[in-house]
Amino acid sequence: MHLFETEDGDIWVCVNCGREREAEIREKEWEYIFDKDDPTLRCHLCKGPDYEVDG
């Protein structure tokens, strides 16, 4: 999961949305902060996790 600083505050973006919406992220000039590998985090764009944990 990628953390970005936006004009509306910090948001998490999953790997898939980060790839699919890279042009939009650059256009809006969101500043990349860091990555975190945590299955409990949810993407601001698609509302899903980076991956599902088998339980």
N, CA, C and O atoms as a GROMACS GRO file, in nm:
protein
  220
    1MET      N    1   0.086  -0.117   0.000
    1MET     CA    2   0.000   0.000   0.000
    1MET      C    3   0.091   0.123   0.000
    1MET      O    4   0.189   0.129   0.073
    2HIS      N    5   0.056   0.220  -0.083
    2HIS     CA    6   0.132   0.345  -0.093
    2HIS      C    7   0.058   0.455  -0.017
    2HIS      O    8  -0.064   0.468  -0.029
    3LEU      N    9   0.132   0.533   0.059
    3LEU     CA   10   0.074   0.649   0.127
    3LEU      C   11   0.110   0.774   0.048
    3LEU      O   12   0.227   0.797   0.016
    4PHE      N   13   0.008   0.854   0.016
    4PHE     CA   14   0.029   0.978  -0.057
    4PHE      C   15  -0.025   1.095   0.024
    4PHE      O   16  -0.127   1.083   0.092
    5GLU      N   17   0.045   1.208   0.015
    5GLU     CA   18  -0.004   1.333   0.072
    5GLU      C   19  -0.080   1.405  -0.040
    5GLU      O   20  -0.025   1.430  -0.147
    6THR      N   21  -0.207   1.438  -0.013
    6THR     CA   22  -0.289   1.507  -0.112
    6THR      C   23  -0.336   1.640  -0.056
    6THR      O   24  -0.314   1.671   0.061
    7GLU      N   25  -0.402   1.717  -0.140
    7GLU     CA   26  -0.456   1.845  -0.095
    7GLU      C   27  -0.564   1.828   0.010
    7GLU      O   28  -0.593   1.920   0.086
    8ASP      N   29  -0.624   1.707   0.016
    8ASP     CA   30  -0.730   1.679   0.113
    8ASP      C   31  -0.682   1.595   0.232
    8ASP      O   32  -0.763   1.551   0.314
    9GLY      N   33  -0.552   1.572   0.242
    9GLY     CA   34  -0.497   1.491   0.350
    9GLY      C   35  -0.429   1.367   0.297
    9GLY      O   36  -0.427   1.343   0.176
   10ASP      N   37  -0.373   1.288   0.386
   10ASP     CA   38  -0.301   1.166   0.348
   10ASP      C   39  -0.399   1.055   0.314
   10ASP      O   40  -0.501   1.037   0.382
   11ILE      N   41  -0.368   0.980   0.209
   11ILE     CA   42  -0.452   0.867   0.168
   11ILE      C   43  -0.365   0.747   0.132
   11ILE      O   44  -0.252   0.762   0.087
   12TRP      N   45  -0.422   0.628   0.152
   12TRP     CA   46  -0.358   0.504   0.111
   12TRP      C   47  -0.410   0.465  -0.027
   12TRP      O   48  -0.529   0.478  -0.055
   13VAL      N   49  -0.320   0.419  -0.114
   13VAL     CA   50  -0.356   0.373  -0.247
   13VAL      C   51  -0.292   0.236  -0.268
   13VAL      O   52  -0.172   0.219  -0.248
   14CYS      N   53  -0.375   0.138  -0.309
   14CYS     CA   54  -0.322   0.003  -0.329
   14CYS      C   55  -0.232  -0.001  -0.453
   14CYS      O   56  -0.232   0.091  -0.535
   15VAL      N   57  -0.155  -0.108  -0.464
   15VAL     CA   58  -0.061  -0.125  -0.574
   15VAL      C   59  -0.133  -0.120  -0.709
   15VAL      O   60  -0.086  -0.054  -0.801
   16ASN      N   61  -0.246  -0.190  -0.721
   16ASN     CA   62  -0.319  -0.194  -0.848
   16ASN      C   63  -0.370  -0.055  -0.889
   16ASN      O   64  -0.351  -0.014  -1.003
   17CYS      N   65  -0.433   0.017  -0.798
   17CYS     CA   66  -0.482   0.151  -0.829
   17CYS      C   67  -0.365   0.246  -0.858
   17CYS      O   68  -0.376   0.335  -0.942
   18GLY      N   69  -0.255   0.226  -0.788
   18GLY     CA   70  -0.137   0.308  -0.812
   18GLY      C   71  -0.088   0.294  -0.955
   18GLY      O   72  -0.048   0.393  -1.018
   19ARG      N   73  -0.090   0.171  -1.008
   19ARG     CA   74  -0.050   0.147  -1.146
   19ARG      C   75  -0.155   0.200  -1.244
   19ARG      O   76  -0.122   0.270  -1.340
   20GLU      N   77  -0.281   0.165  -1.219
   20GLU     CA   78  -0.389   0.201  -1.311
   20GLU      C   79  -0.413   0.352  -1.319
   20GLU      O   80  -0.453   0.403  -1.423
   21ARG      N   81  -0.389   0.422  -1.210
   21ARG     CA   82  -0.421   0.566  -1.205
   21ARG      C   83  -0.296   0.652  -1.187
   21ARG      O   84  -0.303   0.762  -1.133
   22GLU      N   85  -0.183   0.601  -1.233
   22GLU     CA   86  -0.056   0.672  -1.220
   22GLU      C   87  -0.061   0.811  -1.283
   22GLU      O   88  -0.012   0.907  -1.224
   23ALA      N   89  -0.120   0.823  -1.402
   23ALA     CA   90  -0.127   0.953  -1.469
   23ALA      C   91  -0.209   1.053  -1.387
   23ALA      O   92  -0.171   1.169  -1.374
   24GLU      N   93  -0.321   1.006  -1.332
   24GLU     CA   94  -0.405   1.093  -1.249
   24GLU      C   95  -0.331   1.138  -1.123
   24GLU      O   96  -0.341   1.254  -1.084
   25ILE      N   97  -0.258   1.046  -1.061
   25ILE     CA   98  -0.182   1.078  -0.940
   25ILE      C   99  -0.076   1.183  -0.970
   25ILE      O  100  -0.056   1.277  -0.892
   26ARG      N  101  -0.007   1.169  -1.083
   26ARG     CA  102   0.094   1.268  -1.122
   26ARG      C  103   0.031   1.403  -1.155
   26ARG      O  104   0.083   1.508  -1.117
   27GLU      N  105  -0.083   1.398  -1.226
   27GLU     CA  106  -0.151   1.522  -1.264
   27GLU      C  107  -0.196   1.601  -1.141
   27GLU      O  108  -0.185   1.724  -1.138
   28LYS      N  109  -0.245   1.530  -1.040
   28LYS     CA  110  -0.291   1.596  -0.917
   28LYS      C  111  -0.175   1.630  -0.824
   28LYS      O  112  -0.194   1.694  -0.721
   29GLU      N  113  -0.053   1.587  -0.862
   29GLU     CA  114   0.069   1.615  -0.787
   29GLU      C  115   0.064   1.564  -0.644
   29GLU      O  116   0.110   1.631  -0.551
   30TRP      N  117   0.008   1.443  -0.627
   30TRP     CA  118   0.010   1.380  -0.496
   30TRP      C  119   0.154   1.344  -0.463
   30TRP      O  120   0.225   1.290  -0.547
   31GLU      N  121   0.197   1.372  -0.342
   31GLU     CA  122   0.335   1.343  -0.301
   31GLU      C  123   0.341   1.206  -0.234
   31GLU      O  124   0.275   1.181  -0.133
   32TYR      N  125   0.424   1.119  -0.293
   32TYR     CA  126   0.446   0.986  -0.237
   32TYR      C  127   0.521   1.000  -0.105
   32TYR      O  128   0.620   1.074  -0.097
   33ILE      N  129   0.475   0.931   0.000
   33ILE     CA  130   0.540   0.937   0.130
   33ILE      C  131   0.617   0.807   0.157
   33ILE      O  132   0.739   0.811   0.172
   34PHE      N  133   0.547   0.692   0.163
   34PHE     CA  134   0.614   0.564   0.181
   34PHE      C  135   0.517   0.450   0.153
   34PHE      O  136   0.397   0.473   0.132
   35ASP      N  137   0.569   0.327   0.153
   35ASP     CA  138   0.489   0.205   0.136
   35ASP      C  139   0.476   0.135   0.271
   35ASP      O  140   0.562   0.148   0.358
   36LYS      N  141   0.368   0.062   0.286
   36LYS     CA  142   0.350  -0.021   0.406
   36LYS      C  143   0.279  -0.149   0.364
   36LYS      O  144   0.178  -0.145   0.294
   37ASP      N  145   0.331  -0.260   0.408
   37ASP     CA  146   0.275  -0.391   0.377
   37ASP      C  147   0.187  -0.433   0.494
   37ASP      O  148   0.234  -0.494   0.590
   38ASP      N  149   0.057  -0.400   0.485
   38ASP     CA  150  -0.036  -0.427   0.595
   38ASP      C  151  -0.172  -0.465   0.536
   38ASP      O  152  -0.237  -0.380   0.475
   39PRO      N  153  -0.215  -0.589   0.554
   39PRO     CA  154  -0.341  -0.633   0.493
   39PRO      C  155  -0.466  -0.567   0.552
   39PRO      O  156  -0.575  -0.582   0.497
   40THR      N  157  -0.452  -0.494   0.662
   40THR     CA  158  -0.569  -0.428   0.721
   40THR      C  159  -0.595  -0.290   0.660
   40THR      O  160  -0.703  -0.234   0.678
   41LEU      N  161  -0.498  -0.236   0.587
   41LEU     CA  162  -0.516  -0.105   0.524
   41LEU      C  163  -0.609  -0.118   0.404
   41LEU      O  164  -0.611  -0.222   0.337
   42ARG      N  165  -0.686  -0.015   0.377
   42ARG     CA  166  -0.778  -0.014   0.264
   42ARG      C  167  -0.747   0.104   0.172
   42ARG      O  168  -0.715   0.213   0.218
   43CYS      N  169  -0.757   0.079   0.044
   43CYS     CA  170  -0.730   0.179  -0.059
   43CYS      C  171  -0.839   0.286  -0.059
   43CYS      O  172  -0.958   0.254  -0.052
   44HIS      N  173  -0.800   0.409  -0.068
   44HIS     CA  174  -0.894   0.522  -0.073
   44HIS      C  175  -0.975   0.519  -0.203
   44HIS      O  176  -1.090   0.566  -0.206
   45LEU      N  177  -0.917   0.466  -0.310
   45LEU     CA  178  -0.982   0.470  -0.441
   45LEU      C  179  -1.078   0.353  -0.464
   45LEU      O  180  -1.192   0.374  -0.506
   46CYS      N  181  -1.033   0.229  -0.437
   46CYS     CA  182  -1.118   0.112  -0.464
   46CYS      C  183  -1.176   0.050  -0.338
   46CYS      O  184  -1.260  -0.039  -0.346
   47LYS      N  185  -1.131   0.096  -0.222
   47LYS     CA  186  -1.176   0.048  -0.090
   47LYS      C  187  -1.130  -0.094  -0.057
   47LYS      O  188  -1.176  -0.152   0.041
   48GLY      N  189  -1.039  -0.150  -0.138
   48GLY     CA  190  -0.991  -0.285  -0.113
   48GLY      C  191  -0.850  -0.288  -0.058
   48GLY      O  192  -0.782  -0.185  -0.054
   49PRO      N  193  -0.804  -0.407  -0.015
   49PRO     CA  194  -0.668  -0.423   0.035
   49PRO      C  195  -0.572  -0.451  -0.080
   49PRO      O  196  -0.614  -0.474  -0.193
   50ASP      N  197  -0.442  -0.448  -0.051
   50ASP     CA  198  -0.343  -0.490  -0.151
   50ASP      C  199  -0.359  -0.638  -0.182
   50ASP      O  200  -0.345  -0.681  -0.296
   51TYR      N  201  -0.390  -0.716  -0.076
   51TYR     CA  202  -0.406  -0.861  -0.091
   51TYR      C  203  -0.490  -0.912   0.023
   51TYR      O  204  -0.503  -0.846   0.126
   52GLU      N  205  -0.547  -1.028   0.005
   52GLU     CA  206  -0.629  -1.092   0.106
   52GLU      C  207  -0.541  -1.191   0.184
   52GLU      O  208  -0.456  -1.258   0.125
   53VAL      N  209  -0.561  -1.199   0.314
   53VAL     CA  210  -0.489  -1.293   0.398
   53VAL      C  211  -0.574  -1.418   0.415
   53VAL      O  212  -0.691  -1.411   0.455
   54ASP      N  213  -0.515  -1.533   0.384
   54ASP     CA  214  -0.588  -1.660   0.404
   54ASP      C  215  -0.592  -1.690   0.552
   54ASP      O  216  -0.488  -1.689   0.619
   55GLY      N  217  -0.710  -1.718   0.603
   55GLY     CA  218  -0.720  -1.741   0.745
   55GLY      C  219  -0.762  -1.879   0.772
   55GLY      O  220  -0.777  -1.916   0.889
   0.00000   0.00000   0.00000
